[in-house]
Amino acid sequence: MVAPEFLWFGGGKPHLQVAIDDATVSIVGAYFDTKETLKGYYNTLYQILASNGIPSIFYTYKFIVFEFKKTSPSQEYTFTQFSYTCHQLGIEILNYEYSTGERTR
């Protein structure tokens, strides 16, 4: 799941929050918004669930919607709202480096 900013049409640069099935290379969910938002990812997840069921894994990059950033070493790990939803559904979230597109399977 990613949300590239691009001059898709007209003025402004909306973000297209999109999920692509890695096996079929097809778009399984997409949502335009003025910026990358939790609402956009929930809408994308809804489309995935409605049309394809529950996926086993999301490959993402390290955006705050997916990963909680500790501010101190003593701080315990906690879920973000989106990662908690995925955890409850049994969806694993694997982060990869967005700039290189590197990911592991």
C-alpha positions in Angstrom: 0.0 0.0 0.0 1.4 3.4 -1.0 0.1 6.9 -1.6 2.1 8.8 -4.2 1.6 12.5 -4.7 1.3 13.4 -8.3 -0.4 15.9 -10.6 -3.1 13.4 -11.6 -5.5 16.0 -13.0 -6.2 19.7 -12.9 -4.8 21.8 -10.1 -3.2 20.5 -6.9 -1.4 17.2 -6.3 -3.8 14.7 -4.6 -2.5 11.5 -3.2 -3.7 8.2 -4.7 -3.7 5.7 -1.8 -3.5 2.4 -3.6 -3.2 -1.3 -2.9 -1.9 -3.6 -5.6 -2.1 -7.4 -5.4 1.5 -8.6 -5.7 0.5 -12.0 -7.3 -1.7 -10.6 -10.1 -0.3 -7.1 -10.3 -3.9 -5.7 -10.2 -5.3 -2.8 -8.3 -7.5 -4.1 -5.5 -8.2 -0.8 -3.8 -7.7 2.9 -4.4 -8.7 6.2 -2.9 -7.9 9.8 -3.8 -7.4 12.3 -1.0 -5.8 15.7 -0.6 -3.0 14.1 1.4 -2.0 10.7 2.8 -4.6 9.9 5.5 -5.9 7.2 7.8 -9.3 7.7 6.2 -7.8 6.9 2.8 -6.2 3.7 4.0 -9.4 2.6 5.7 -11.4 3.2 2.4 -8.8 1.3 0.5 -8.9 -1.6 3.0 -12.7 -1.6 2.8 -12.5 -2.0 -1.0 -10.1 -4.9 -0.6 -12.3 -6.7 2.0 -15.4 -6.2 0.0 -14.0 -7.5 -3.3 -11.3 -9.9 -2.3 -11.6 -10.9 1.3 -8.9 -10.6 4.0 -5.4 -10.5 2.6 -2.6 -12.3 4.5 0.1 -9.5 4.2 0.4 -5.8 3.4 3.8 -4.6 2.1 4.1 -1.0 3.1 6.6 1.7 3.8 7.3 3.3 7.2 4.5 5.8 7.3 3.0 6.6 10.7 -0.3 5.0 9.7 1.4 1.7 9.6 4.2 1.9 12.2 4.4 3.5 15.7 7.6 5.5 16.1 9.1 5.2 19.6 10.3 8.4 21.1 12.5 6.7 23.8 14.1 3.3 24.2 12.0 2.6 27.4 8.7 3.2 25.5 6.8 0.0 24.8 5.6 -1.0 21.3 1.9 -0.2 20.6 -0.3 -0.5 17.5 -1.4 2.4 15.4 -5.1 2.4 14.7 -4.6 0.9 11.3 -2.1 -1.7 12.4 -4.4 -2.7 15.2 -7.2 -3.2 12.7 -4.9 -5.3 10.5 -3.8 -7.3 13.6 -7.4 -8.0 14.6 -8.1 -9.3 11.0 -4.9 -11.4 11.0 -3.2 -9.2 8.3 0.6 -9.0 8.7 2.2 -5.7 7.9 5.7 -5.8 6.4 7.6 -2.5 6.0 10.1 -2.0 3.2 12.3 0.9 2.2 10.1 3.1 0.0 12.9 4.9 -1.8 14.5 1.7 -3.2 11.3 -0.4 -3.5 13.2 -3.2 -1.6 11.0 -5.8 0.1 11.4 -9.3 1.3 9.0 -12.2 0.8 
